[in-house]
Amino acid sequence: NRYEIVVIAVALLVARMVSVMLISLKSNLTTMQRIKLGLISPKGIGPAAMAPLFVAYGITGSEIILKIVYIAIIISVFLSMIAFSFAKKPKTVNEQRLEKKEERKTKKEAVTPA
């Protein structure tokens, strides 16, 4: 069902972002860096490893759990790829150097009387 897929996608995204924001509260990371971290964080290694155990132990409904886990991981990976493709690309070292050079030049011109 498409509704279930949307709910899983939103829940994954919200849970990941909330956990990254909480973990990085006292860090020096900017909000944009935190968002990027949330988008590229691990995509379900633990659940992917644990879900087959339900099937191995013959737990009722474990096939459904396994499918939900794998669908959630796939959706999460695709959402991360899409969101990260829209993220602002970091500046190269040369671009940063040029910016600093321009800033110094502007400050020097402002200080020097005409």
PyRosetta script that sets phi, psi and omega in degrees:
from pyrosetta import init, pose_from_sequence

init()
pose = pose_from_sequence("NRYEIVVIAVALLVARMVSVMLISLKSNLTTMQRIKLGLISPKGIGPAAMAPLFVAYGITGSEIILKIVYIAIIISVFLSMIAFSFAKKPKTVNEQRLEKKEERKTKKEAVTPA")
pose.set_psi(1, 135.3)
pose.set_omega(1, -177.2)
pose.set_phi(2, -66.5)
pose.set_psi(2, -34.6)
pose.set_omega(2, 179.6)
pose.set_phi(3, -60.9)
pose.set_psi(3, -42.5)
pose.set_omega(3, -180.0)
pose.set_phi(4, -64.0)
pose.set_psi(4, -39.1)
pose.set_omega(4, 179.3)
pose.set_phi(5, -63.7)
pose.set_psi(5, -42.6)
pose.set_omega(5, 179.5)
pose.set_phi(6, -64.9)
pose.set_psi(6, -42.7)
pose.set_omega(6, 179.4)
pose.set_phi(7, -62.4)
pose.set_psi(7, -44.2)
pose.set_omega(7, 178.6)
pose.set_phi(8, -62.1)
pose.set_psi(8, -44.7)
pose.set_omega(8, -178.6)
pose.set_phi(9, -61.9)
pose.set_psi(9, -46.2)
pose.set_omega(9, -179.5)
pose.set_phi(10, -65.5)
pose.set_psi(10, -43.5)
pose.set_omega(10, 179.8)
pose.set_phi(11, -61.8)
pose.set_psi(11, -41.8)
pose.set_omega(11, 178.6)
pose.set_phi(12, -63.6)
pose.set_psi(12, -45.8)
pose.set_omega(12, -178.0)
pose.set_phi(13, -64.6)
pose.set_psi(13, -46.1)
pose.set_omega(13, -179.7)
pose.set_phi(14, -64.3)
pose.set_psi(14, -45.6)
pose.set_omega(14, -178.8)
pose.set_phi(15, -62.1)
pose.set_psi(15, -42.8)
pose.set_omega(15, -179.2)
pose.set_phi(16, -66.2)
pose.set_psi(16, -45.3)
pose.set_omega(16, -178.3)
pose.set_phi(17, -64.8)
pose.set_psi(17, -42.4)
pose.set_omega(17, 179.5)
pose.set_phi(18, -62.7)
pose.set_psi(18, -44.6)
pose.set_omega(18, -179.0)
pose.set_phi(19, -65.3)
pose.set_psi(19, -40.3)
pose.set_omega(19, 178.7)
pose.set_phi(20, -66.6)
pose.set_psi(20, -41.7)
pose.set_omega(20, 179.7)
pose.set_phi(21, -63.1)
pose.set_psi(21, -42.6)
pose.set_omega(21, 179.8)
pose.set_phi(22, -66.8)
pose.set_psi(22, -43.0)
pose.set_omega(22, -178.4)
pose.set_phi(23, -66.3)
pose.set_psi(23, -34.7)
pose.set_omega(23, -174.6)
pose.set_phi(24, -99.1)
pose.set_psi(24, 16.6)
pose.set_omega(24, -178.4)
pose.set_phi(25, -55.4)
pose.set_psi(25, -46.9)
pose.set_omega(25, -175.3)
pose.set_phi(26, -93.8)
pose.set_psi(26, 14.0)
pose.set_omega(26, 179.7)
pose.set_phi(27, -89.7)
pose.set_psi(27, 172.8)
pose.set_omega(27, 178.2)
pose.set_phi(28, -91.3)
pose.set_psi(28, 12.6)
pose.set_omega(28, -177.6)
pose.set_phi(29, -72.7)
pose.set_psi(29, 143.3)
pose.set_omega(29, 174.2)
pose.set_phi(30, -78.1)
pose.set_psi(30, 167.7)
pose.set_omega(30, 178.9)
pose.set_phi(31, -60.9)
pose.set_psi(31, -41.0)
pose.set_omega(31, 179.9)
pose.set_phi(32, -63.4)
pose.set_psi(32, -39.5)
pose.set_omega(32, 178.1)
pose.set_phi(33, -66.0)
pose.set_psi(33, -37.0)
pose.set_omega(33, 177.8)
pose.set_phi(34, -65.8)
pose.set_psi(34, -41.0)
pose.set_omega(34, 178.7)
pose.set_phi(35, -62.8)
pose.set_psi(35, -45.4)
pose.set_omega(35, 178.7)
pose.set_phi(36, -61.7)
pose.set_psi(36, -40.3)
pose.set_omega(36, 178.5)
pose.set_phi(37, -61.7)
pose.set_psi(37, -40.2)
pose.set_omega(37, 177.8)
pose.set_phi(38, -65.3)
pose.set_psi(38, -31.4)
pose.set_omega(38, -178.7)
pose.set_phi(39, -79.8)
pose.set_psi(39, -25.8)
pose.set_omega(39, -176.6)
pose.set_phi(40, -108.8)
pose.set_psi(40, 6.2)
pose.set_omega(40, -179.4)
pose.set_phi(41, -67.0)
pose.set_psi(41, 166.2)
pose.set_omega(41, -177.0)
pose.set_phi(42, -51.0)
pose.set_psi(42, 146.9)
pose.set_omega(42, -171.4)
pose.set_phi(43, -108.2)
pose.set_psi(43, 32.9)
pose.set_omega(43, 174.3)
pose.set_phi(44, 108.5)
pose.set_psi(44, 33.0)
pose.set_omega(44, 179.7)
pose.set_phi(45, -62.3)
pose.set_psi(45, -44.6)
pose.set_omega(45, 179.7)
pose.set_phi(46, -62.1)
pose.set_psi(46, -54.9)
pose.set_omega(46, 178.6)
pose.set_phi(47, -59.4)
pose.set_psi(47, -36.2)
pose.set_omega(47, 179.5)
pose.set_phi(48, -64.7)
pose.set_psi(48, -33.5)
pose.set_omega(48, 179.2)
pose.set_phi(49, -79.2)
pose.set_psi(49, -33.4)
pose.set_omega(49, -175.4)
pose.set_phi(50, -85.4)
pose.set_psi(50, -31.6)
pose.set_omega(50, -175.3)
pose.set_phi(51, -57.5)
pose.set_psi(51, -42.1)
pose.set_omega(51, 179.0)
pose.set_phi(52, -63.4)
pose.set_psi(52, -20.5)
pose.set_omega(52, 178.1)
pose.set_phi(53, -64.3)
pose.set_psi(53, -34.5)
pose.set_omega(53, 177.0)
pose.set_phi(54, -60.7)
pose.set_psi(54, -41.4)
pose.set_omega(54, 179.5)
pose.set_phi(55, -68.0)
pose.set_psi(55, -43.8)
pose.set_omega(55, -178.4)
pose.set_phi(56, -60.3)
pose.set_psi(56, -35.2)
pose.set_omega(56, 180.0)
pose.set_phi(57, -87.7)
pose.set_psi(57, 1.1)
pose.set_omega(57, 175.5)
pose.set_phi(58, 69.2)
pose.set_psi(58, 30.8)
pose.set_omega(58, 180.0)
pose.set_phi(59, -72.3)
pose.set_psi(59, 134.4)
pose.set_omega(59, -179.0)
pose.set_phi(60, -59.7)
pose.set_psi(60, 131.4)
pose.set_omega(60, 179.2)
pose.set_phi(61, 81.8)
pose.set_psi(61, 7.4)
pose.set_omega(61, -176.2)
pose.set_phi(62, -66.8)
pose.set_psi(62, -27.8)
pose.set_omega(62, 177.6)
pose.set_phi(63, -64.4)
pose.set_psi(63, -37.6)
pose.set_omega(63, 178.7)
pose.set_phi(64, -68.1)
pose.set_psi(64, -42.6)
pose.set_omega(64, 178.2)
pose.set_phi(65, -59.1)
pose.set_psi(65, -45.1)
pose.set_omega(65, -179.9)
pose.set_phi(66, -59.7)
pose.set_psi(66, -45.7)
pose.set_omega(66, 179.3)
pose.set_phi(67, -63.3)
pose.set_psi(67, -43.9)
pose.set_omega(67, -179.4)
pose.set_phi(68, -62.1)
pose.set_psi(68, -43.1)
pose.set_omega(68, 179.9)
pose.set_phi(69, -61.6)
pose.set_psi(69, -47.9)
pose.set_omega(69, -178.0)
pose.set_phi(70, -67.9)
pose.set_psi(70, -37.8)
pose.set_omega(70, 176.5)
pose.set_phi(71, -64.0)
pose.set_psi(71, -42.2)
pose.set_omega(71, 179.5)
pose.set_phi(72, -62.0)
pose.set_psi(72, -40.7)
pose.set_omega(72, 179.3)
pose.set_phi(73, -65.3)
pose.set_psi(73, -45.1)
pose.set_omega(73, -179.8)
pose.set_phi(74, -62.6)
pose.set_psi(74, -45.5)
pose.set_omega(74, 178.5)
pose.set_phi(75, -61.4)
pose.set_psi(75, -42.6)
pose.set_omega(75, -179.1)
pose.set_phi(76, -61.3)
pose.set_psi(76, -43.2)
pose.set_omega(76, 179.0)
pose.set_phi(77, -63.4)
pose.set_psi(77, -46.1)
pose.set_omega(77, -180.0)
pose.set_phi(78, -64.4)
pose.set_psi(78, -42.5)
pose.set_omega(78, 178.1)
pose.set_phi(79, -61.6)
pose.set_psi(79, -41.1)
pose.set_omega(79, 179.1)
pose.set_phi(80, -63.6)
pose.set_psi(80, -42.8)
pose.set_omega(80, 179.4)
pose.set_phi(81, -63.1)
pose.set_psi(81, -43.3)
pose.set_omega(81, -179.8)
pose.set_phi(82, -65.7)
pose.set_psi(82, -49.5)
pose.set_omega(82, -178.4)
pose.set_phi(83, -63.5)
pose.set_psi(83, -40.5)
pose.set_omega(83, -178.4)
pose.set_phi(84, -68.7)
pose.set_psi(84, -29.7)
pose.set_omega(84, 178.3)
pose.set_phi(85, -67.8)
pose.set_psi(85, -24.0)
pose.set_omega(85, 178.0)
pose.set_phi(86, -90.2)
pose.set_psi(86, -10.5)
pose.set_omega(86, -178.0)
pose.set_phi(87, -68.3)
pose.set_psi(87, 148.6)
pose.set_omega(87, 179.7)
pose.set_phi(88, -67.2)
pose.set_psi(88, 130.2)
pose.set_omega(88, -179.5)
pose.set_phi(89, -75.9)
pose.set_psi(89, 140.0)
pose.set_omega(89, 179.1)
pose.set_phi(90, -69.2)
pose.set_psi(90, 153.7)
pose.set_omega(90, 179.6)
pose.set_phi(91, -76.1)
pose.set_psi(91, 145.9)
pose.set_omega(91, 176.6)
pose.set_phi(92, -74.4)
pose.set_psi(92, 167.2)
pose.set_omega(92, 179.4)
pose.set_phi(93, -61.0)
pose.set_psi(93, -40.9)
pose.set_omega(93, 179.7)
pose.set_phi(94, -64.6)
pose.set_psi(94, -39.3)
pose.set_omega(94, 177.9)
pose.set_phi(95, -65.1)
pose.set_psi(95, -38.9)
pose.set_omega(95, 178.1)
pose.set_phi(96, -65.2)
pose.set_psi(96, -41.3)
pose.set_omega(96, 178.7)
pose.set_phi(97, -63.8)
pose.set_psi(97, -43.1)
pose.set_omega(97, 179.2)
pose.set_phi(98, -63.0)
pose.set_psi(98, -39.7)
pose.set_omega(98, 178.3)
pose.set_phi(99, -62.4)
pose.set_psi(99, -45.6)
pose.set_omega(99, 179.4)
pose.set_phi(100, -62.7)
pose.set_psi(100, -39.8)
pose.set_omega(100, 179.4)
pose.set_phi(101, -62.9)
pose.set_psi(101, -43.0)
pose.set_omega(101, 178.8)
pose.set_phi(102, -65.1)
pose.set_psi(102, -40.1)
pose.set_omega(102, 178.8)
pose.set_phi(103, -62.5)
pose.set_psi(103, -45.0)
pose.set_omega(103, 179.2)
pose.set_phi(104, -63.0)
pose.set_psi(104, -40.0)
pose.set_omega(104, -179.8)
pose.set_phi(105, -64.2)
pose.set_psi(105, -42.0)
pose.set_omega(105, 179.4)
pose.set_phi(106, -65.3)
pose.set_psi(106, -42.6)
pose.set_omega(106, 178.4)
pose.set_phi(107, -64.1)
pose.set_psi(107, -40.0)
pose.set_omega(107, -179.4)
pose.set_phi(108, -63.5)
pose.set_psi(108, -41.8)
pose.set_omega(108, 179.6)
pose.set_phi(109, -66.7)
pose.set_psi(109, -36.2)
pose.set_omega(109, -179.2)
pose.set_phi(110, -69.7)
pose.set_psi(110, -33.4)
pose.set_omega(110, -178.7)
pose.set_phi(111, -78.0)
pose.set_psi(111, -36.7)
pose.set_omega(111, -178.4)
pose.set_phi(112, -75.4)
pose.set_psi(112, 120.3)
pose.set_omega(112, 179.3)
pose.set_phi(113, -70.2)
pose.set_psi(113, 146.6)
pose.set_omega(113, -178.5)
pose.set_phi(114, -87.3)
pose.dump_pdb("model.pdb")
